[in-house]
Amino acid sequence: MQITHHSLSNYLAWVNGTLLADAPANALLPATTALTFDAALKQLLAPLLRGDPVWLLPDATTRQPDALLEALRNPPGDPTRPLIF
C-alpha cells in the first residue's frame, strides 16, 4: 500500500503529539515489529523525529518471548534511560 508524504507526516505528528507526548526526552523505544508492518512507522520514524534513539532488536529476539523479555530488562547504553512501550 502506498501512502502520501502528507499522510505520513500527519500520522507521525499525531503519534508524537499524542502517544509519545508524555515520553521523557531521550527515551528508548524498542522496534519490535517487522518493517513491513505499519506499526514500524511509529517505532522507527516517530522517535527519530523527536530526536530520540531507536533500538533495533534482532528478529530472533522479537520472535522469542523469553529473549525479548531479557532484552527489555537489559537495554543497551545507559541503564537509567527510560523505555517506552
C-alpha positions in Angstrom: 0.0 0.0 0.0 1.3 3.4 -0.9 0.8 6.5 1.4 1.5 10.1 0.7 4.2 12.1 2.4 1.5 14.4 3.8 -0.4 11.5 5.4 2.8 10.0 6.9 3.7 13.4 8.3 0.3 13.9 9.8 0.3 10.4 11.3 3.8 10.8 12.8 2.9 14.2 14.2 -0.2 12.6 15.9 2.0 9.8 17.3 4.5 12.2 18.8 1.8 14.6 20.0 -0.5 12.0 21.5 1.1 8.6 22.1 4.6 9.8 22.9 3.6 13.2 24.3 4.5 12.3 27.9 7.6 10.3 27.0 10.7 11.7 28.6 13.4 13.2 26.4 16.0 10.7 25.1 13.7 7.7 25.9 14.3 4.4 24.1 11.6 2.8 22.1 12.4 -0.8 21.1 11.5 -1.6 17.5 9.8 -5.0 17.8 7.7 -5.1 14.6 8.7 -6.2 11.1 9.5 -3.3 8.8 6.6 -4.5 6.6 4.0 -3.8 9.3 2.5 -0.3 9.7 3.4 -0.2 13.4 7.1 0.0 12.3 6.4 3.6 11.2 5.8 4.7 14.8 8.5 2.6 16.2 11.2 3.8 13.8 10.3 7.2 12.5 8.4 8.9 15.3 11.3 8.7 17.8 13.8 9.9 15.2 11.6 13.0 14.5 11.7 13.7 18.3 15.5 13.4 18.3 15.3 10.2 20.3 17.3 7.0 19.6 15.7 3.9 18.0 16.6 0.5 19.4 16.5 -2.1 16.6 16.1 -5.6 18.0 17.1 -8.7 16.0 14.3 -10.7 14.5 15.5 -13.7 16.5 14.9 -11.7 19.7 11.5 -10.4 18.9 10.3 -13.9 17.9 11.2 -15.5 21.2 9.3 -14.1 24.2 11.9 -15.1 26.7 14.7 -13.5 24.7 12.6 -10.3 24.2 11.9 -10.0 27.9 15.6 -10.4 28.6 16.5 -7.8 26.1 13.9 -5.4 27.6 15.4 -6.0 31.1 18.8 -5.1 29.8 18.6 -2.3 27.2 21.8 -1.1 25.6 23.6 2.0 26.7 22.6 4.0 29.8 20.6 1.7 32.2 18.8 4.7 33.6 17.4 5.7 30.2 13.6 5.3 30.2 12.0 2.8 27.9 8.8 3.4 26.0 6.4 0.6 25.3 
